[in-house]
Amino acid sequence: MRRLMDSTRGRFIVCVVVSNLLAGLVSVFVWMPLASRVLPSGHFMAPWMPMVLSILLAIPISSFVSRRSAKPIQDMLEATKSISRGDYSVRVAEEGTGDIAELLHSFNQMTAELGSTEMMRNDFINTFSHEFKTPIVSIRGFARRLRHGGLTEQQRNDYLDFIAEESQRLSKLASNVLLISRYENQKLVGEQTEYDLDEQIRTCVLRMESQWSDKDLVFELDLPRLPYRNNCEMMEHVWMNLIGNAIKFSRPGGAIFITARCESGVVTVTVRDEGVGIRPEDIGHVFDKFYQGDSSRAAAGNGLGLALVHRIVELSGGRITVESRVGQGTSFCLSLPSGR
């Protein structure tokens, strides 16, 4: 009952009931006793006077109720105009309860989300521009030095190596941006096939042998046979990024552990290293685009790999968590529906 009274419909009903009730009371207690004195008997206006009085009473009551009901809508209309001009800080007062209050609350939530999205978009553009500009500036600088000449053979080779590394970094950055853009705009996973997830992980480890063998790393794999259904190419990006990160931040001679289990239709995979770890203040941002934390991690990538992993896992209906201690290593745990 209270919910009805707080709604626009309830206010309209109250307005009609009160107007008619007042009109009836006026007709019975005011007009009828005075009718014989005010108008002659049988006057043509006598039957119409109660209706006229009802209208005269209903107009101010309806006007008052309408103004009160329309004020939140008018406030929201003004706020909408501000949003159209790019001001996402505007909010409307959330007063009372009922459907109007719910509408105002939803409007404020929407405005907050739009403001957050706009801020993220601006941050993304600024960071994206910076990340692309950095290797381009480096390549241009080394190319100029090479063109001017007067370099030793060792210097020449070093500059060529720098150009090759920066070009590779730029290429990888462009590929990751295209991938994450593709998967962020994707709602469903297509081209799903059934394959052995454990074999896919082993293949990814072998493909990165040149990286982990240079650091004398040891892999400890506990991977039983895991039939799995998903987009094989898409999931490969997950393992290549997680294993690549574990290799990058592991100390020479360290170990990387990969375990997997399937229980009640949920596949759980853990990738753990004994590397430098992640600072507590950075844990909450590891899946943000372009976020790289401290300088030791920033020098090793472009901050898109884990954002890509997070989006793919989310798209697959799973979840990923991270635990880390500085100086002791990092552990990523994925929970994925087996899809079978």
N, C-alpha and C positions, 0 to 999 in steps of 0.2 A: 504494500500500500504506500509506504514511504517512497519507494522507488518510482511509483507512478506519479506521486505528487511532485517529485523533483524533476520529472521529465517535461518536455515541451507539450506533449499530448495531455499530461495531467494538468498543466497550467491552463490549457485551453478549456478542458472540461470544467475546471473550477470556475473559470471566467463565465462560461455559459450558465452553470448552475447558480452562481451567485447573482448574476444579472436577472435570471428568471425568478429566483426566490425573492429578490428585492422588489421586482415588478409586481409579483403576486401580493407581497405584504403591503405595498403602497396602494395597490388596487383595493384590497380588502379593508384596510384600516384607515386609509386616507381618502381615496377617490369615492368609494361607495357612500360614506357618511356625508361627503361634501357635494356629491353629484346633484342631489335635489336642490341644493342652495345655489350652486354655481350655474347649472344649466337648467332650463325649463324641462319639464317632463316630456319625454319623447323627442328631445333634440337629436338631430342626426349625428352629432359628434360624441354623444354619450358612449356608444359601444366602442369607439376608436380611441378614447382617451387612455385606457390601460396600455394599449400597444404603444401609443406615443410616449407615455411615461417610461415604459420598458426600454424604448430606444434611447431616450434621454439619459437613463441610468446606465445602459450598457456601453454607450460610447466612451465616457471617461474611464470606466472600469477596464474595458478592452484596450483602450489606449495605454493605460498604465501597465497592464500585464504584457502587452506587446513590446513596449519599450524595454521592460526588464528582460524579456525573453530574447529580444533582438540585440541587446548590447554585446553579449559575448560574440555573436556572429559578426557584428560590426567591428569589434576589436580584432577578430581573427582576419577579417578582410583587410584592415589596415596593415596588420602584420604580414599578410601575404604580399601586399604591395612592396613592403620593405624587403622581403626575401627576393622578389623579382628584381630588385635593384642591387642584389648581392650582399645584403646585410643579413647574415645568418645568426646574429646575436639576439635578434628580437624574440621576445616571449610574450605570451598572453597570460593574464591572471587566471589561475584555476580556482574557481569559486564554486561552492556548493557540491552537490552530488547529482547523479542521474546521467542521462545521455549527453547533455551539453557539457558537463564536467568531463566525461570520458572523451568527448570530441576534443576539448581543449587540451587535455593531457596528451592525447595522441598527436595533436598538432605540435605541441612543444617537443615531444620525442622525435617527431619527423624533422623538425627544424634543427634539433641538436645533431641528428644523424647527418643531415645535409651539411651542416657546418663542419662536422668531423671529416666527412668525405671530401669537402672542398679543401680543407687543410692538408689532408693526406695527398690529394692530387697536386697541390702546389709544392709540397715537400718532395713528392716523387719527381716532378718536372725539374726542380732545382737540383736534386741529387743526381738524377739521370743525366742532366746536362754536364754536371761536374765530373761524373764517372766517365763519360765519353770524352770529355775535353782533356782529361789528364793524360791518357795514353797518346792522344793525337799530338799534344804539345811536346811530349817526350820524343815521339817519332820525328817530329819536325826539327827539334833541336839537334838530335843525333845526325839527321840527314844533312843539316847545314854544316855541321862539323866535318862530315865526310866530304862534302862538296868543296870545302875550302882547302882540303889537303893538308900536307905538312904533318901527318900522323905516322906514328910507328906502326908496324904490322900488328903488334899486340893491341894497340889502341883501336886500330881499324876493325880488328876482329871483335873486340869488346863492344864497340858501337853497333856493329852488325848484329851481335847477339842481343843487345838491348832492344834494337828495332824489331827483331824477330819475336822476342818475349812480349813487347808491348802490342805488337800486331796480333799475337795469339790471345792476349788478354782482351783486346778490343773485339776480336772475333767471338770469343767465349761470352763476353758481355752481351753482344748483339744477339747471339743464339739464345741465351737465358732470358733476355727481355722478350723475345718473340715467343718463347715457350710459355713463360708465365702469363703473357697477354692472352695466348691461345687458351690456356687452361682456366684462366679467370673468367673468360667469356663462355666457357663450356659448362653446361648444366648436367649432361649425362655422359657416361663413359661408353664410347662406341668401340667396335672391333674387338670385343672381348673373346678370348679363347681360353681353353683350359690347358694349363702347363704346370710343370713342377717348379714351385717357387724356390726350393732349396738349390736346384741346379742353376737357376737364374742368378742367385746370389753368389754361388761359387764361380760362375762365369765372369761376373763383374769383378771379383777379387783377382782372378787370373788376368783380366784385361788391364789391371792396374799394377801388375807385377813390377814393372820398371820403376814405379814410384816407391813401393814399399821395400823392394830389394835394396835400393840405394841407401835406405835408412836402417837396413838390417832388422826390419820389423818381423814379428812372428804373428801369424793368424791362428787363433784357436776357434775352430768351427764346430758347433753342435747343431747340426741341421739334419733332422730326420726327413724322410720323404714327405713333401707337403704339396699335394695336389691343390691347385689354386686357379680361380677363374677371374681374369681381369684383362685390361689392355696391357699386353706384354711390354710394348715399347714405352708406354707411360711409366710403368713401374720400374723399368730399368733406370730411368732418371733418378728415382728415389734412392736406389742402392748405390749408384755411381756417386751421387752427392754425399750420402752419409759415409760411405767407405772412404771417399776422397777426403772428407773433412777429418775423419779419424787418422788418416795417414799424415795429413798436413800438420796436425797439432800433436802428433805423438813424438816423443823423444827418440833419438836413435837407439836401437836395441830394445825398444819397448814391445808391447804385445797389444793386439786388437782382438776382442772377443765378439763373436756373432753367434747368438743362440736363437732358436725358433721352436715354437710349439703350436699345436692346433687343438683347442678344446672347445666343445659346444659350438662348433661352427665359427670360431673366432681364431684367426691366426695372429700370434704374438711374436714379433721379431725384435730383438735387442741388439744394438750395435754399441759396444763399449770400448773406450780406449783408456790408456794410462798417461795421457798427455798433459798439457798445460792447464786444462780446465777453463771454465767460464766464471767470471766474477758474478756474485749474487745480483748486483744491480743490472747486469746485462741479460740474465736468464729470461726475463719477461719480454725481451725484444729480439730474441734470436731468430724468430720467424718473420720479423718485419723486413720489408724490402729495403735493400741497401744498408741495413744496419750491420755494423762490423765490430762494435764494441771497442776494446782497447786497440792500440796501434799494432800490437803483435799479431792480432787476428786480421786487422785491416790490410796488412801487407800481403796476406795470403789469398785474397779473393775479392769478389765484387759485391758480396752481401745479398746475392739473389738465390743462391743454391738452396738454402733452408726454406726460404719463402716458397720456392717452387715445390720442394718436398711437402711442405705443409698443405699447399693447395691440392696437390695430387692425392694425398692421403684423405683430405676432406672430401674431395670429389669421389673417392672410392668408398665413402661411407665409414671411414675409420677415424682414428685419432692418434696423435703423436705427442709424447711427453718427453721432457728432458730433465735430467738430474746431473749436477756437476759440482765439483769442488776444485778450487784453484790449487794447482800443483798435483792433483790426484787423478784427474781425468774426467771424462764426460760420457754419459750413457743416454742414448736415444731409444725409446721404447715405442713400437708401433703396434696398434691393434687394428686388424683388418678383418672384415667379414670374408669368409672363404669363398663366397659366391657360388658354391656348389649346391 
